[in-house]
Amino acid sequence: MLDNVQFAACKVAEEAAEVAEAAAKLAKTVLKLQQFGPEAGKPSSLANNWQELQREAVDLTAMLQRLARTLGHEFTITEGGIAAKAAKVDKYHAVSVAKGMSEPLEESNE
């Protein structure tokens, strides 16, 4: 029999796997659209896959919060934490761009 911590940890693992699956599906759709063009595929699948990824990310967050509560902790996603991760990824992306392996990010007009 699973105790509450084991149950919550299993749910986190399950949701993380579903996020990975949804992300892979989104990447596959993007690659197919790039390879064959939107006429050859289902352009709506990109939006659908994006929505699925968002739903799975919400599910994962809910299970992380449940696990944290079970352990007597809080689980919060902070803007600072997101910004720190984005800055770290930007550094790796810059290296990839410099090596000609990735294209530079487009500047946002927001």
N, C-alpha and C positions, 0 to 999 in steps of 0.2 A: 504494500500500500504506500502510495506517495504521501509525504507530508506536504504541508502548504507551500513550503519553500521549493521542494522538488517539483511540485505541480506547476508553480509559477515559472520556475526556470525552464521547464519543458515547453511551456507555452511561449516563452520568449524565443527559444530555439526554433520552434515551429514557425512563429511569425517572421523571424529573421530569414529563414529559408524561403518563405513566401515572398519577402521583399527582394531577395536575391533572384528568385525566379521571375518576378515581375520586371526587375531591372534588366535581366537578360533578354526577356521578351521585347522590351522597349528597344534595347540595343539592336536586336535582330531586325526589328521593323525598320529602324533608321538605316541600317546597313543595306537592307534590301531595297529601300526607296532610293538610296544613293546609287546602288548598283544598277537597278533596272528602271528607275524613274517612277514617279507617282502614277503614271498611266498604267503601268504593268502590275501595280499592287493595289492595295486598299489604303488610300491616304487616310481614311477615317481610323484605321487601326492604330496609327501613331497616337492620336488623341485618346483612343480607347485604352491603349497600353499605358499611356501617361496617367490616365485616371485610375487605372488598376494599381499602378505603382504607388500613387498617392494614398489610395485606400489601404494598401498593405502597410505603408509607412505609418499610417494612423493606428492600424491594428498593433503593429510592433510597439509603438509608443505606449498604447494602452496596457500591453502586457508588461513592459518595463516598469510602468508606474505601479502595476499590481505587485510585481516582484519586490519593488522598493518598499511598498507599504507592508508587505509580508515580513520583510527584514527589518522594519522599523525605520526606514530611511525615506527621504524624498527623492523623486526623480524629476528634474526640471531641465528643460532645454533652454539655454540662455542665448541671447543675441551675441554675447561675448564669446561663448563657446563656438557658435556657428561661424563668427568672424575669424576666430583663431584657426579653425579647420580650413576655411576658405583661403586664408593667407598661406597656410602650409601647402595646400593643393596648388595654389597659384605659383609657388616657387618650383614645384615639380613640373608644372605645365610649362613654365618659362624655360626650363632645361630641355624639355621635349621640343619646344618651338625652336630653340637655338640649334638643336641637332637636326632640324628639318623633319622631325617625326610627327609634329602636330601643327595645325595652323593656329595663328594668334586668335585670341578672343576678339569678337567684334565689340566696339565701344557701344555702350548703352546710352540712349538719349534721355533716360529717365532722370 
